[in-house]
Amino acid sequence: HLPTPVLWQEYVPLRALLPHVAALAHHGGIGTTAEALRAGTPQLVVPLAHDQFDNAARVRALGVGNSLRATRLTPGRLRRRLAGIVGNQEMAETCRRVAAISSPADLAPLCERLATLVS
């Protein structure tokens, strides 16, 4: 049973939803991660398999969110991590800057930062 402010849905079109939420908790699939980046929505990634762990690391490295291992997931930890994300003005500004990237030329500084993070 979920508390009153929490709404569970089978399917939600992320492009319609994300501009209106304070943060997004998700498994770290590349599609969801990319949509949150596009919308400028801070993310809490709880990876389960495959590329999700790498995507979680990149979300943290870019400063657009945080992650939590599924094996450590509890309601209290989820609540604290989300509160830390929602209240983080620096992260919100980073999310806005990433969302504002609109052309390949705008990607150059971001690509350079990513290259230094993975090397």
N, C-alpha and C positions, 0 to 999 in steps of 0.2 A: 504494500500500500504506500503510495507516494504522498508527501505533504501537499497541501493546497496549492502553493505557487508552482509546483512541478507538474508539467503536462507531458505524458508519454503518448507518442504517435507511432503508428506502423510506418508511415512514410511522410516526409516533409520535403518540399522543394527548397533546398538550401539557399538558392539565390533569392528567394522571396523572404526567407526567415532571417538569415544571418545579419542583414543590416539593422535588425531590430533587437538583437540580443546583446547582453553584456559579455558573454563568453560562451564557448562551445566545448563540451566534453565529448570526446569520441575516441574510436579505436586506432586512428592514425592511418587509415587508408589514404592513398595519394589523392583520390578524387575529393574526399571531404577536406583534407588538408589544403588542397589547392583552392577550393571554394572559400574556405575561411580566410586564406591569404588574400584572395581577390576582394573579399568583403571588408577586410580590415578588422576581423573578429579575433580577439585573443582566444587561444586554444589550450585545453588541458587534454593531452593525449595519454590514453591508457592502452598501450600496444599489446597485442595478443600473439601475432605471428608475422612471418615474412618481412616485408619492407617496412612494416609499421614501427619497428624499433628504430630503424634509420630515420624515418620521417619524424619520430618523436625527438631524436637527437638534433635534427635540423631545425625543428620548431624552437627548441631551447636555444640553440646556437644563434639563431636569427633574432632572438629576443621577443618573439611573438607569442610565447606561451611557455608552458611547463609540461612535465609528464609525471606519471605515477605508474609504477609497475602493478600489473593486475594482481600479482600475488600479495601486494601490500594494500590493496584497495579495501577501505572500510568507509562507512558513511562519514565518520569524523574526518578522516584524511581527505576524502573527496571534498567535503565542505571547506576545510582549511585551505586546500590548494586552490579551489575556485575563488575563495575570498581573497587570497593573495593575488590572483590574476585580475579579478574585477577591480580591486583597489590600487592597481599598479599603473600610475599615470605614464611612467616612462615606457612601459610595455604598450599601452594604448597608443602612444605617439608613434612608436615603432610600427605597430600594426597599420596605422594610418599612412605612414610613409611607404610601406610595402604595397599597400592597396593602391596608392597613387601612381605606381610604376605603370606607365602606359605605352612605352615603345621600347624596341630593342636597345636603343641608346641608353635608356634609363636603367636597363638591366646590368650594364657594365660594372658599376660599383658593387652591386649585389653579387654578381658572379665572382668578382675579385675577392670579396669577403668570404664567399663560400669556398673558393679555391684554397684560401689560407686555412680555413677550418678543417678541410679534409686532407690537407697535405701534412 
